[in-house]
Amino acid sequence: MVRELVPDGRTHRLAVMLAGMLQYAVVMAAAKSAKERHGRSLVASLLEASEANDPSEVEDLIDDAVVQLFKDPKVRFQRTSARGVKYSLAEEAYEELIHWHDMPWE
């Protein structure tokens, strides 16, 4: 999925898609047993990241796994805007993840 969608995809759409994938992983991590949730496992990191309020906290916890998500299909997640500004699709996704349940219209 990443290999097909990311290369030509728009960042504002891809970041939400990736955040959704991460949110799904958080739900699956929460379903794991208490034994599997402790320590420095990806499960524990995902659960901790779901409670974070700052994208840099999320990055510290799960960035290695997210980077691997892009490396496996050989897809770049570092981009440059039309104005020459470098940004990371992963960082955009972390921002989306921490605001996943926000509904400003309520």
C-alpha positions in Angstrom: 0.0 0.0 0.0 2.8 2.4 0.9 4.7 1.6 -2.2 1.7 2.4 -4.4 0.2 5.5 -2.7 3.2 7.5 -1.3 5.3 8.4 -4.4 2.5 10.4 -6.1 0.3 11.0 -3.1 -0.4 14.4 -1.6 1.1 14.9 1.9 -2.1 16.1 3.5 -3.8 12.9 2.5 -0.9 10.6 3.1 -0.3 11.9 6.6 -3.8 11.1 7.6 -3.6 7.6 6.0 -0.4 6.9 7.9 -1.8 8.2 11.1 -4.8 5.9 10.6 -2.5 3.0 10.2 -0.7 4.0 13.4 -4.0 4.4 15.2 -5.0 0.9 14.1 -1.7 -0.4 15.4 -2.4 1.4 18.8 -5.8 -0.4 19.0 -4.2 -3.7 18.2 -1.5 -3.0 20.8 -4.1 -2.2 23.4 -5.6 -5.6 22.8 -2.4 -7.3 23.7 -1.9 -8.9 27.1 -0.4 -7.0 30.0 2.8 -9.0 29.7 3.3 -7.9 26.0 2.6 -4.3 26.8 5.6 -3.7 29.2 9.2 -3.0 28.4 10.6 -1.3 25.4 8.6 -3.2 22.9 6.9 -1.6 19.9 3.6 -2.4 21.6 4.6 -0.4 24.7 5.9 2.4 22.5 2.7 2.6 20.5 0.6 2.8 23.6 2.8 5.5 25.1 2.8 7.4 21.8 -1.0 7.3 21.8 -1.0 9.3 25.1 1.6 11.9 23.9 0.7 15.5 23.3 3.8 16.5 21.3 4.8 15.1 17.9 8.4 15.0 19.0 7.4 12.6 21.9 5.7 10.4 19.3 8.8 10.6 17.1 11.1 9.5 20.0 8.9 6.5 20.7 8.0 5.1 17.3 10.1 6.7 14.6 12.3 3.7 14.0 9.2 1.6 13.2 7.7 4.3 11.0 11.0 4.8 9.1 11.1 1.0 8.5 7.5 1.2 7.1 8.9 3.4 4.4 12.2 1.6 3.9 10.7 -1.8 3.3 8.9 -0.7 0.1 11.8 1.6 -0.8 9.7 4.8 -0.5 11.0 8.2 0.5 9.3 10.0 3.3 11.5 13.1 3.3 10.1 15.6 0.9 10.8 19.2 -0.4 7.9 21.6 -1.0 7.5 23.7 -4.1 9.1 26.5 -2.1 12.2 24.5 -1.3 11.3 23.7 2.3 12.2 20.2 3.5 9.7 18.3 5.6 9.0 14.7 6.7 5.8 12.8 5.9 6.4 10.9 9.1 6.4 14.1 11.2 3.2 15.2 9.5 1.6 11.8 10.4 2.7 12.2 14.1 0.9 15.5 14.2 -2.2 13.8 12.8 -1.9 11.0 15.3 -1.9 13.2 18.4 -5.0 15.0 17.1 -6.8 11.8 15.9 -9.7 12.2 18.3 -9.9 16.0 18.1 -13.2 17.3 16.7 -12.9 21.1 16.7 -16.5 21.5 15.4 -17.9 20.0 18.6 
